Amino acid sequence: MALTLFIMKSMSKKTSLDFLTVFIIIAGWWWLFFFFPSWDETHFGKMGSYYINRTFFFDVHPPLGKMLIGLAGYLSGYDGTFPFQKPGDRYEQHNYMGMRGFCAFLGSCLVPFAYLTVLELSKSLPAALLTAFILIFDTGCITLSQYILLDPILMFFLMGAVLSMVKSNSSADSGPGDGFFSSAFQSQLIGNNLHNVSIPEHLAYGSVVTMKNLRMAGGYLHSHWHLYPEGIGARQQQVTAYLHKDLNNLWIIKKHDLDTDLSDPSSPVEFVRHGDIIRLQHKETSRNLHSHQHEAPLTRKHFQVTGYGINGTGDSNDFWRIEVVGRKTGKLIKVLRSQIRLTHVATGCILGSSGKTLPKWGWEQVEVTCTPYLKETPNSLWNFEDHVNPKLPNISLDVLKPSFAEILLESHMVMIRGNSGLKPKDNEVTSKPWHWPINYQGLRFSGVNETDYRVYLLGNPVIWWLNLVTIGLYLLITVSTAVALKRGVQLTSELKELSRVVLHGGGQIMLGWLLHYLPFFMMGRVLYFHHYFPAMLFSSMLTGITWDTLLKFCAGFLSPSTTARKVYGGGFLVLILLILYSFYLFHPLSYGMIGPMASDPSSPMAGLRWMDSWEF
């Protein structure tokens, strides 16, 4: 509220606002609460609990939104103990309303932000009011704003930035995710096995180690008892890269031609050196790291990597030459700090993590291959992280401490890579970008049967289709206006102002819509309907500007001023009544439906399933 009042006070006298109007707009979304858990609340509510409990975790989204959710819960008395396991679990005595109220408040702020932005660009109160009505009475925006989700937080800061830009122009005119991060990053996490500990500095035969790929989110070298399925190379034990700490990440370093028990305290310590030929034995299964000229599961022209042999006994395809980047032959290998590559002796290929996610038979872990291409990239470089050898002295890990800038950069790069690799879950309703503007398919938030309150994320169809038609209409008006100006057509002062609003104000909004919509066509990650809502905010603002301009243009051709005012006012009244009536019809989508599905003639929503793809 304070932020909104500050913005209102900062407006110039030329565009002074009706304070009552803005107050009504803000208040318009304060009745959007509903009181049952749903959909991604289990995701982001859990992360708010992590912050309250001071637990480190990894997620593909930047942290600010989840930190704010955690802060809202903490300040409102939530203790961070609700498990957030699945949608539909009752909150019981847990105080969750502070987090919901915070998200709802930020969602309600979208209305005045859009109102002020359109008012600044068009200098037209009706255009700003039409935009406000569209957002107040859109069922999709209401649904997204009444739960513990990142969407209202994202859109709040997005619209705040857009409003700031417009005003500026006018005035000028250990958690569960530590394994995703590098060893140096992890050494700064309290509770991580690398934090404030000491380990042997140099690698020796008989040491038990983990190997971490240097590619961002490349994972640990990992194996397990499961075999590659029939038809996927040789049917031998799977070797993958795994992003989490696990006992199956442990390997024993052995000489390639000797299998003596180097753990015997009486045996002398022998260090591993740059250029040595070694064998890596998987600690849990006793099979050796192995490669051969079978094709890798996903990456063509790369070789398959497997676990092979019985109790360490295998063949010559288990031999690897260990090399340190930038070191000379014979030099010792430092744990954590040395960047190493493993070259397969028999084929000359290099062990690497491709970054590709294996299918379910590979437990959706990351593919490990042996690449015959010798180009040096982070995919083919590793470092030794955990290192256990009781015969060696330990050193402190303080030498690894990264700077704040390095931590910040790495955390964001890991999030970007993790986000781009998201895949859909079983029976999950995903969608394609072309579905979104036409409101083709919604998303079930909660409730699965006739006795539950069912909430369904779907935009108000009249509003969304009006926005879609307006985009085409705007392009037509823009082209016509640009051609007229190019041909030197003489315009009245009023038409010149309308042309400026269309080309300058509307152009900025149209650019915002394109920037928040088109990139999704190039993304390989899983996509959902709610990803369109930032772009929907821009299309709604464009609708307010376009229809205001079009009605003024039509009224300008009518000579009697009273007739012109009737056409202009009547056009806006029709649009607003249409929006209000459509909200009356579809508001149960946001506030809960009960009874049969809409396909049943006895359903309260019967006759409103205008598209077969809607599932409410």
Secondary structure, DSSP 8 states (H G I E B T S, - for coil): -HHHHHHHHHS-GGG---HHHHHHHHHTTTT----S--TTHHHHHHHHHHHHTT-----SS-SHHHHHHHHHHHHTT--S-----STT---TT---HHHHHHHHHHHHHHHHHHHHHHHHHH--HHHHHHHHHHHHT-HHHHHHHSSS-SHHHHHHHHHHHHHHHHHHHHHH---TTGGGS-HHHHTTSTTSTTTT-EEESB-BTT-EEEEEESSTT--EEEEEEEE--TTSSSS-EEEEEESS--GGG-EEEEETT----TT-TTS---B-BTT-EEEEEETTT--EEEEEEEE-SSSTTSEEEEEESBTTB--GGG-EEEEETT--TT-B-BTTT--EEEEETTT--EEEEEEEE--GGGTT-EEEEEES-----GGG-EEEEEEE-TTS-EEESGGG---HHHHHHHHHHHHHHHHHT----TT-----GGGTTTT---EEEE--STTS-BEEE---HHHHHHHHHHHHHHHHHHHHHHHHHHTT----HHHHHHHHIIIIIHHHHHHHHHHHHGGGGG--S---GGGGHHHHHHHHHHHHHHHHHHHHHHHHT--SHHHHHHHHHHHHHHHHHHHHHHHHHHTHHHH-B-SS-TTSTTSTTTT---STT---
